[in-house]
Amino acid sequence: MLEVGELTLETDKEGYLKNLADWDENVAVEIARAENISLSPAHWEIIRSLRIFYQRHQIAPANRALVSLVKKEFGPDKGRSAYLMRLFHGSPAKTAAKIAGLPRPDNCL
């Protein structure tokens, strides 16, 4: 469960939203807080890009695909694993997808 203001949102055991329609920017802030992340403009550009990708393809990208997506959209300086790990810790694809209100990416440990 995730508390956002007066709302209680259902999550799975890893903290991913069960109902993707529950997501909004306030929810993202709370999920990020639970992950010890304070969202900056750099985080938001990745989150928004992920949400657009999901709308088009109905899948959250795994790490390699996320790096490729970010490289294509924001250039080679941001399209690197090290950059994404600084923003989202551990497995950037999993953490970023969770904050973006998306399902857990396939092929992510």
C-alpha positions in Angstrom: 0.0 0.0 0.0 1.1 3.6 -0.7 -0.3 6.6 1.1 -0.6 9.8 -1.0 -2.4 12.5 0.9 -5.7 11.0 2.0 -5.5 8.2 -0.7 -4.3 4.7 -0.1 -3.1 3.1 -3.4 -2.6 -0.6 -3.9 0.9 -1.8 -4.8 2.4 -5.2 -5.3 5.1 -6.6 -2.9 7.8 -4.6 -4.7 6.0 -1.3 -4.6 4.7 -1.1 -8.2 1.2 0.3 -8.6 -1.4 -2.4 -9.2 -3.7 0.1 -11.0 -1.6 2.2 -13.4 -4.4 4.8 -13.6 -3.7 5.7 -10.0 -0.5 7.4 -11.1 0.0 11.2 -11.1 3.0 13.4 -10.3 2.2 13.4 -6.5 2.2 9.6 -6.6 5.6 9.7 -8.4 7.0 12.0 -5.6 5.8 9.6 -2.9 7.2 6.5 -4.7 10.5 8.3 -5.2 10.6 9.3 -1.6 10.2 5.7 -0.6 13.2 4.9 -2.8 15.2 7.8 -1.2 15.1 9.8 -4.4 14.3 13.5 -4.6 13.0 14.2 -8.1 14.8 16.8 -10.1 14.1 18.0 -13.7 16.5 15.3 -14.9 14.4 12.6 -13.3 11.2 14.1 -14.7 12.5 14.1 -18.3 13.2 10.3 -18.0 9.9 9.6 -16.2 7.9 11.5 -18.9 9.8 9.7 -21.7 9.1 6.4 -20.1 5.4 7.1 -19.8 5.3 8.1 -23.5 7.2 4.9 -24.4 4.8 2.8 -22.4 1.7 4.4 -24.1 3.1 3.6 -27.5 4.4 0.1 -26.8 2.6 -1.2 -23.7 5.9 -2.3 -22.1 8.3 -0.8 -19.7 11.9 -1.0 -21.2 14.6 -3.1 -19.5 18.0 -1.4 -18.8 19.5 -1.7 -22.2 16.4 -0.5 -24.0 16.1 2.4 -21.4 19.7 3.5 -22.1 19.0 3.4 -25.9 15.8 5.4 -25.4 17.5 8.0 -23.3 20.4 8.2 -25.7 18.1 8.7 -28.7 15.9 11.3 -27.0 18.5 13.2 -24.8 21.9 12.5 -26.4 24.9 10.4 -25.6 25.8 12.3 -22.3 22.5 11.1 -20.7 22.2 7.9 -22.6 24.6 6.0 -20.4 24.1 3.5 -17.7 26.2 5.5 -15.3 24.0 8.6 -15.7 20.8 6.6 -15.2 22.3 4.8 -12.1 23.1 8.2 -10.5 19.5 9.2 -11.0 17.7 6.0 -10.1 20.1 3.8 -8.2 20.5 0.0 -8.5 18.5 -1.1 -11.5 17.5 2.2 -13.2 14.9 0.6 -15.4 13.1 -0.9 -12.4 13.3 2.1 -10.2 12.4 4.6 -13.0 9.4 2.4 -14.1 8.2 2.2 -10.5 8.3 5.9 -10.1 6.7 6.4 -13.5 3.8 4.3 -12.4 4.6 1.5 -14.9 4.8 -2.3 -14.5 8.1 -3.9 -13.6 10.2 -4.2 -16.8 10.6 -7.8 -18.1 14.2 -9.2 -18.0 15.2 -7.0 -15.0 16.7 -8.8 -12.0 
